[in-house]
Amino acid sequence: MAKPNFQYEKRQRDLAKKKKAEEKRLRKLEKKNIKSGENPELPPDAETEKTPE
């Protein structure tokens, strides 16, 4: 039986945490900007340009 690759699993968990934290940060930023009525710091297209899939 093959040994589990713990380094890979840990890396995947860390990447998922970072992605979730970034999404949460962006949601909070959008909520803050909508509430205050200001223009958002990042244009809506900036988020899609960052993540090439």
C-alpha positions in Angstrom: 0.0 0.0 0.0 1.3 3.5 -0.9 2.2 5.9 1.8 0.1 9.1 2.1 1.9 12.3 1.0 1.3 14.5 4.0 3.2 17.4 2.5 0.9 17.5 -0.5 -2.2 17.3 1.7 -1.0 20.1 4.0 -0.2 22.3 1.0 -3.7 21.7 -0.4 -5.3 22.6 3.0 -3.2 25.8 3.2 -4.1 26.8 -0.3 -7.8 26.3 0.5 -7.5 28.4 3.6 -5.8 31.2 1.8 -8.4 31.2 -1.0 -11.2 31.2 1.5 -9.6 34.1 3.5 -9.1 36.1 0.3 -12.7 35.6 -0.7 -13.9 36.7 2.7 -11.6 39.8 2.6 -13.1 40.7 -0.8 -16.7 40.2 0.5 -16.0 42.4 3.5 -14.4 45.1 1.2 -17.5 45.0 -1.1 -19.9 45.2 1.8 -17.9 48.1 3.3 -17.9 50.0 0.0 -21.6 49.5 -0.6 -22.5 50.6 2.9 -20.4 53.8 2.6 -21.4 54.5 -1.0 -17.8 54.8 -2.2 -16.3 53.4 -5.3 -14.7 50.0 -4.6 -10.9 50.0 -4.4 -10.7 47.0 -6.8 -12.8 47.0 -10.0 -15.0 44.0 -10.3 -12.8 42.6 -13.2 -9.7 42.6 -11.0 -10.8 39.5 -9.1 -11.3 37.5 -12.3 -8.0 38.7 -13.8 -6.0 37.4 -10.8 -7.1 33.8 -11.1 -6.4 32.3 -14.6 -8.3 29.0 -14.8 
